[in-house]
Amino acid sequence: MKVKLKAGGNIFNVEFGVAPTKDGGLITLAKSSNDLDKLEEYISTSGAGDDPIRLILAREIEKQLKLPVDIDYSHNGAGYSFKFDMFAIAKQLK
């Protein structure tokens, strides 16, 4: 999944790999060391930390899947983790 990040007049095109988690969510990781370098440079340039990245990734996942997701702030490993909003999905099925 390719994502365009903008900070300080620069554009960082970062590609993320996506994998399922054992609890039914998704985890996204920088696909290569080059993508990880771009991600770290974006964080350094923006000075905003990881939160904007999580929000951008969540919006991109929702756009592609047309399903609502929640950011999994309890994830302690590498990458960014997301859970599906099952209440919103169930509401769509009524």
Backbone as JSON Lines, residues from 0, in Angstrom:
{"i":0,"aa":"M","n":[0.86,-1.16,0.0],"ca":[0.0,0.0,0.0],"c":[0.91,1.23,0.0]}
{"i":1,"aa":"K","n":[0.78,2.06,-1.01],"ca":[1.59,3.27,-1.11],"c":[0.85,4.44,-0.48]}
{"i":2,"aa":"V","n":[1.6,5.23,0.28],"ca":[1.04,6.39,0.96],"c":[1.95,7.58,0.7]}
{"i":3,"aa":"K","n":[1.32,8.73,0.46],"ca":[2.06,9.98,0.24],"c":[1.98,10.81,1.51]}
{"i":4,"aa":"L","n":[3.13,11.11,2.1],"ca":[3.2,11.91,3.31],"c":[3.86,13.25,2.97]}
{"i":5,"aa":"K","n":[3.28,14.34,3.48],"ca":[3.81,15.67,3.19],"c":[4.22,16.35,4.48]}
{"i":6,"aa":"A","n":[5.44,16.93,4.47],"ca":[5.93,17.67,5.64],"c":[7.04,18.61,5.2]}
{"i":7,"aa":"G","n":[7.01,19.83,5.71],"ca":[8.07,20.8,5.45],"c":[8.33,21.06,3.98]}
{"i":8,"aa":"G","n":[7.28,21.04,3.16],"ca":[7.44,21.27,1.73],"c":[7.96,20.06,0.98]}
{"i":9,"aa":"N","n":[8.15,18.95,1.65],"ca":[8.64,17.72,1.03],"c":[7.52,16.69,0.94]}
{"i":10,"aa":"I","n":[7.62,15.82,-0.04],"ca":[6.68,14.71,-0.19],"c":[7.46,13.42,-0.03]}
{"i":11,"aa":"F","n":[6.96,12.55,0.84],"ca":[7.6,11.26,1.09],"c":[6.65,10.17,0.64]}
{"i":12,"aa":"N","n":[7.02,9.46,-0.4],"ca":[6.22,8.33,-0.89],"c":[6.73,7.07,-0.2]}
{"i":13,"aa":"V","n":[5.9,6.53,0.69],"ca":[6.3,5.38,1.49],"c":[5.38,4.2,1.16]}
{"i":14,"aa":"E","n":[5.99,3.05,0.94],"ca":[5.21,1.85,0.68],"c":[5.19,0.99,1.95]}
{"i":15,"aa":"F","n":[3.99,0.54,2.3],"ca":[3.79,-0.28,3.49],"c":[3.34,-1.68,3.07]}
{"i":16,"aa":"G","n":[3.86,-2.68,3.76],"ca":[3.34,-4.02,3.63],"c":[2.19,-4.16,4.6]}
{"i":17,"aa":"V","n":[1.23,-4.99,4.28],"ca":[0.05,-5.19,5.14],"c":[-0.08,-6.67,5.43]}
{"i":18,"aa":"A","n":[-0.29,-7.0,6.71],"ca":[-0.44,-8.39,7.12],"c":[-1.55,-8.49,8.16]}
{"i":19,"aa":"P","n":[-2.23,-9.64,8.22],"ca":[-3.27,-9.81,9.24],"c":[-2.64,-10.04,10.62]}
{"i":20,"aa":"T","n":[-3.39,-9.65,11.66],"ca":[-2.97,-9.96,13.02],"c":[-3.78,-11.14,13.51]}
{"i":21,"aa":"K","n":[-3.33,-11.79,14.58],"ca":[-4.03,-12.96,15.06],"c":[-5.37,-12.62,15.72]}
{"i":22,"aa":"D","n":[-5.59,-11.35,16.06],"ca":[-6.87,-10.97,16.65],"c":[-7.84,-10.38,15.62]}
{"i":23,"aa":"G","n":[-7.56,-10.57,14.34],"ca":[-8.49,-10.16,13.3],"c":[-8.3,-8.76,12.76]}
{"i":24,"aa":"G","n":[-7.21,-8.12,13.08],"ca":[-6.95,-6.78,12.57],"c":[-5.91,-6.8,11.46]}
{"i":25,"aa":"L","n":[-5.29,-5.66,11.25],"ca":[-4.24,-5.52,10.24],"c":[-3.04,-4.82,10.87]}
{"i":26,"aa":"I","n":[-1.86,-5.16,10.4],"ca":[-0.66,-4.44,10.79],"c":[0.02,-3.96,9.52]}
{"i":27,"aa":"T","n":[0.52,-2.74,9.56],"ca":[1.24,-2.17,8.42],"c":[2.67,-1.89,8.86]}
{"i":28,"aa":"L","n":[3.61,-2.26,7.99],"ca":[5.03,-2.05,8.24],"c":[5.66,-1.45,7.0]}
{"i":29,"aa":"A","n":[6.67,-0.6,7.2],"ca":[7.42,-0.09,6.06],"c":[7.93,-1.29,5.27]}
{"i":30,"aa":"K","n":[7.75,-1.27,3.96],"ca":[8.03,-2.45,3.12],"c":[9.52,-2.74,2.97]}
{"i":31,"aa":"S","n":[10.35,-1.72,2.99],"ca":[11.79,-1.92,2.81],"c":[12.55,-0.98,3.74]}
{"i":32,"aa":"S","n":[13.84,-1.18,3.82],"ca":[14.66,-0.28,4.65],"c":[14.65,1.14,4.08]}
{"i":33,"aa":"N","n":[14.55,1.25,2.75],"ca":[14.44,2.57,2.12],"c":[13.14,3.26,2.54]}
{"i":34,"aa":"D","n":[12.04,2.49,2.59],"ca":[10.76,3.06,3.02],"c":[10.83,3.45,4.5]}
{"i":35,"aa":"L","n":[11.51,2.65,5.3],"ca":[11.66,2.98,6.72],"c":[12.47,4.27,6.88]}
{"i":36,"aa":"D","n":[13.51,4.44,6.07],"ca":[14.29,5.68,6.1],"c":[13.42,6.88,5.76]}
{"i":37,"aa":"K","n":[12.57,6.75,4.73],"ca":[11.67,7.84,4.36],"c":[10.7,8.16,5.48]}
{"i":38,"aa":"L","n":[10.21,7.11,6.13],"ca":[9.27,7.28,7.23],"c":[9.93,8.02,8.4]}
{"i":39,"aa":"E","n":[11.13,7.63,8.73],"ca":[11.86,8.3,9.82],"c":[12.17,9.75,9.46]}
{"i":40,"aa":"E","n":[12.49,10.0,8.19],"ca":[12.75,11.37,7.75],"c":[11.48,12.21,7.83]}
{"i":41,"aa":"Y","n":[10.34,11.62,7.46],"ca":[9.06,12.32,7.56],"c":[8.78,12.69,9.02]}
{"i":42,"aa":"I","n":[8.96,11.73,9.94],"ca":[8.7,11.98,11.36],"c":[9.6,13.1,11.86]}
{"i":43,"aa":"S","n":[10.86,13.07,11.47],"ca":[11.82,14.1,11.87],"c":[11.45,15.47,11.3]}
{"i":44,"aa":"T","n":[11.07,15.5,10.02],"ca":[10.74,16.75,9.35],"c":[9.45,17.35,9.89]}
{"i":45,"aa":"S","n":[8.44,16.5,10.11],"ca":[7.14,17.0,10.55],"c":[7.14,17.37,12.02]}
{"i":46,"aa":"G","n":[7.94,16.67,12.82],"ca":[7.98,16.92,14.25],"c":[6.7,16.51,14.96]}
{"i":47,"aa":"A","n":[5.83,15.77,14.28],"ca":[4.52,15.42,14.83],"c":[4.45,14.01,15.39]}
{"i":48,"aa":"G","n":[5.51,13.24,15.28],"ca":[5.48,11.87,15.79],"c":[4.71,10.93,14.89]}
{"i":49,"aa":"D","n":[4.2,9.85,15.48],"ca":[3.54,8.8,14.72],"c":[2.05,9.04,14.46]}
{"i":50,"aa":"D","n":[1.41,9.91,15.23],"ca":[-0.04,10.06,15.11],"c":[-0.54,10.4,13.71]}
{"i":51,"aa":"P","n":[0.07,11.35,12.99],"ca":[-0.42,11.63,11.64],"c":[-0.31,10.43,10.71]}
{"i":52,"aa":"I","n":[0.73,9.63,10.89],"ca":[0.91,8.44,10.05],"c":[-0.22,7.46,10.29]}
{"i":53,"aa":"R","n":[-0.55,7.23,11.57],"ca":[-1.65,6.33,11.91],"c":[-2.95,6.8,11.25]}
{"i":54,"aa":"L","n":[-3.23,8.09,11.35],"ca":[-4.47,8.63,10.77],"c":[-4.5,8.5,9.26]}
{"i":55,"aa":"I","n":[-3.39,8.78,8.61],"ca":[-3.31,8.67,7.15],"c":[-3.49,7.22,6.72]}
{"i":56,"aa":"L","n":[-2.83,6.29,7.42],"ca":[-2.97,4.88,7.09],"c":[-4.4,4.4,7.31]}
{"i":57,"aa":"A","n":[-5.02,4.82,8.42],"ca":[-6.41,4.43,8.69],"c":[-7.33,4.91,7.58]}
{"i":58,"aa":"R","n":[-7.17,6.16,7.15],"ca":[-8.01,6.7,6.06],"c":[-7.79,5.92,4.77]}
{"i":59,"aa":"E","n":[-6.54,5.57,4.47],"ca":[-6.24,4.83,3.24],"c":[-6.85,3.43,3.28]}
{"i":60,"aa":"I","n":[-6.75,2.76,4.43],"ca":[-7.36,1.43,4.57],"c":[-8.86,1.53,4.4]}
{"i":61,"aa":"E","n":[-9.49,2.51,5.05],"ca":[-10.94,2.7,4.94],"c":[-11.35,2.99,3.5]}
{"i":62,"aa":"K","n":[-10.55,3.8,2.82],"ca":[-10.85,4.15,1.42],"c":[-10.79,2.92,0.53]}
{"i":63,"aa":"Q","n":[-9.77,2.09,0.71],"ca":[-9.6,0.93,-0.16],"c":[-10.6,-0.18,0.17]}
{"i":64,"aa":"L","n":[-10.86,-0.43,1.45],"ca":[-11.73,-1.53,1.84],"c":[-13.2,-1.12,1.97]}
{"i":65,"aa":"K","n":[-13.43,0.19,2.09],"ca":[-14.78,0.71,2.33],"c":[-15.37,0.11,3.62]}
{"i":66,"aa":"L","n":[-14.49,-0.06,4.62],"ca":[-14.86,-0.54,5.94],"c":[-14.2,0.36,6.98]}
{"i":67,"aa":"P","n":[-14.91,0.67,8.07],"ca":[-14.3,1.51,9.11],"c":[-13.27,0.74,9.92]}
{"i":68,"aa":"V","n":[-12.19,1.41,10.28],"ca":[-11.16,0.81,11.12],"c":[-10.87,1.71,12.31]}
{"i":69,"aa":"D","n":[-10.39,1.1,13.37],"ca":[-9.94,1.82,14.56],"c":[-8.44,1.64,14.68]}
{"i":70,"aa":"I","n":[-7.76,2.68,15.11],"ca":[-6.32,2.59,15.35],"c":[-6.12,1.81,16.64]}
{"i":71,"aa":"D","n":[-5.23,0.83,16.62],"ca":[-4.92,0.02,17.79],"c":[-3.74,0.64,18.52]}
{"i":72,"aa":"Y","n":[-4.05,1.54,19.46],"ca":[-2.99,2.23,20.21],"c":[-2.31,1.31,21.21]}
{"i":73,"aa":"S","n":[-2.88,0.13,21.47],"ca":[-2.27,-0.8,22.43],"c":[-1.16,-1.63,21.79]}
{"i":74,"aa":"H","n":[-1.0,-1.54,20.48],"ca":[0.04,-2.3,19.77],"c":[1.41,-1.8,20.19]}
{"i":75,"aa":"N","n":[2.26,-2.72,20.66],"ca":[3.59,-2.35,21.15],"c":[4.72,-2.75,20.22]}
{"i":76,"aa":"G","n":[4.44,-3.48,19.16],"ca":[5.48,-3.94,18.26],"c":[5.79,-2.94,17.17]}
{"i":77,"aa":"A","n":[6.51,-3.41,16.18],"ca":[6.87,-2.58,15.03],"c":[5.63,-2.32,14.18]}
{"i":78,"aa":"G","n":[5.62,-1.22,13.47],"ca":[4.53,-0.92,12.55],"c":[3.34,-0.28,13.23]}
{"i":79,"aa":"Y","n":[2.25,-0.22,12.49],"ca":[1.02,0.41,12.95],"c":[-0.1,-0.61,12.82]}
{"i":80,"aa":"S","n":[-0.88,-0.76,13.89],"ca":[-1.91,-1.79,13.93],"c":[-3.3,-1.17,13.9]}
{"i":81,"aa":"F","n":[-4.22,-1.87,13.26],"ca":[-5.6,-1.4,13.12],"c":[-6.57,-2.54,13.38]}
{"i":82,"aa":"K","n":[-7.72,-2.19,13.95],"ca":[-8.79,-3.16,14.18],"c":[-10.0,-2.7,13.39]}
{"i":83,"aa":"F","n":[-10.81,-3.64,12.98],"ca":[-12.03,-3.29,12.28],"c":[-13.09,-2.87,13.29]}
{"i":84,"aa":"D","n":[-13.85,-1.82,12.97],"ca":[-14.93,-1.33,13.81],"c":[-16.15,-2.22,13.57]}
{"i":85,"aa":"M","n":[-16.26,-3.28,14.36],"ca":[-17.31,-4.28,14.14],"c":[-18.71,-3.72,14.38]}
{"i":86,"aa":"F","n":[-18.86,-2.74,15.28],"ca":[-20.17,-2.14,15.51],"c":[-20.64,-1.4,14.27]}
{"i":87,"aa":"A","n":[-19.74,-0.64,13.66],"ca":[-20.1,0.09,12.43],"c":[-20.38,-0.88,11.28]}
{"i":88,"aa":"I","n":[-19.61,-1.96,11.21],"ca":[-19.84,-2.95,10.16],"c":[-21.19,-3.63,10.35]}
{"i":89,"aa":"A","n":[-21.51,-4.01,11.61],"ca":[-22.8,-4.65,11.9],"c":[-23.96,-3.71,11.57]}
{"i":90,"aa":"K","n":[-23.78,-2.43,11.86],"ca":[-24.82,-1.43,11.56],"c":[-25.07,-1.34,10.04]}
{"i":91,"aa":"Q","n":[-24.01,-1.46,9.24],"ca":[-24.15,-1.42,7.78],"c":[-24.92,-2.62,7.26]}
{"i":92,"aa":"L","n":[-24.89,-3.74,7.99],"ca":[-25.54,-4.96,7.54],"c":[-27.03,-5.02,7.89]}
{"i":93,"aa":"K","n":[-27.5,-4.1,8.71],"ca":[-28.93,-4.1,9.1],"c":[-29.81,-3.63,7.98]}
